[in-house]
Amino acid sequence: MAKAPAKPRSAVPATPNRERPAEPTLYQASKAELLEFYRQMLLIRRFEEKAGQLYGLGLIGGFCHLYIGQEAVAVGLQSALSEKDSVITGYRDHGHMLLCGIPPKDVMAELTGRAAGISRGKGGSMHMFSVDHKFYGGHGIVGAQVSLGTGLGFAHKYSGDGGVCLAYFGDGASNQGQVYESFNMAELWKLPVVYVIENNQYAMGTSVNRSSAEDQLYRRGESFRIPGIQIDGMDVLAARGAAEEALAWVRAGKGPIILEMKTYRYRGHSMSDPAKYRSRDEVQAVRDKSDPIEHCKKLLEAEGVKDDELKTIEQEIRKLVNEAADFAESTPEPEPGELYTNVLVESY
């Protein structure tokens, strides 16, 4: 497994005099912000662990992709967004939804296919959606969200609302053809899109080094004149620092930017993946050296936060997640007539 870089790396532009975004630095978080980052990452971690348990009990059907290990990416990036910005991602989407302000019980109910779910039980794990929260999915087709996110960027520019689309995709999706069609259009029209490659280094099960001729994914936009930056995605402060620079670039009307977040998932690609393509020692080594939550915990301890305060946060998060799971198990399934809703929009 390639180690995350100690500092950001930027692609070398084909034209030496071409303007580049500033090199991101670690975000200087206040004690209160650090506590919030810790709380959000812990919420995602505990939520996903509970989802894994419910899947094992047969309460979640279909596919289920957990975000455990990657929490710093979404927390760092989405903490920098404004209310006018939009988010879209692939099928590993639970954590992103929680950060968009969607209550855990609504997300968990969707996982179990209940009527109270955020998509009325019809989306499940991979296809959640909430226009009200500016979260546009949750997409099961690999790379499909990149084109849709580019469309969201076009909508932001066309309406002049000042918004930016944060479009997440993985290292596996970065090899899909529609990604490059989207890059071309986004740069040609200077669309406000931040393309986030969540490089967890294995796609479905093949190392990025074996599946990509150019495995430095932040360089993938060079031929389209899109700048790219590679960031340590296991450090929430590095992620937030990158978000600050990327959003400043895009909001200034300079077009899209690519952020390659070097991260790592602890679980398999999905719940059905035994992950035999890597050793337990490798996974444990990342947990020991680079865990994003433990890193944040050490930063808080350096700020004088006591262990009792962190334990209180842990108890609050566990209570919230357990309540969400209890709600998801007990709330009713959709009525049969729900099959016919939200399938057609009539315009006049």
ABEGO torsion letter per residue (X at the ends): XBBBBABBBBBBBABAABBBBBBBBBBBBBAAAAAAAAAAAAAAAAAAAAAAAAAAAGABBEBBBBABGAAAAAAAAAAABBAABBBBBBABAAAAAAAAGBBAAAAAAAAAGBAABAAGGAAEAAABBBAAAGBAOGBABBGAAAAAAAAAAAAAAAAGAGBBBBBBBBAAAAABAAAAAAAAAAAAAGBBBBBBBBBAGAEAGBBAAAABABABAAAAAAAAGBBBBBBBAABAAAAAAAAAAAAAAAAAGAEBBBBBBBBBBABBABAABAGAABBAAAAAAAAAAABAAAAAAAAAAAAGBBAAAAAAAAAAAAAAAAAAAAAAAABBBBBAAAAABGABBBBX
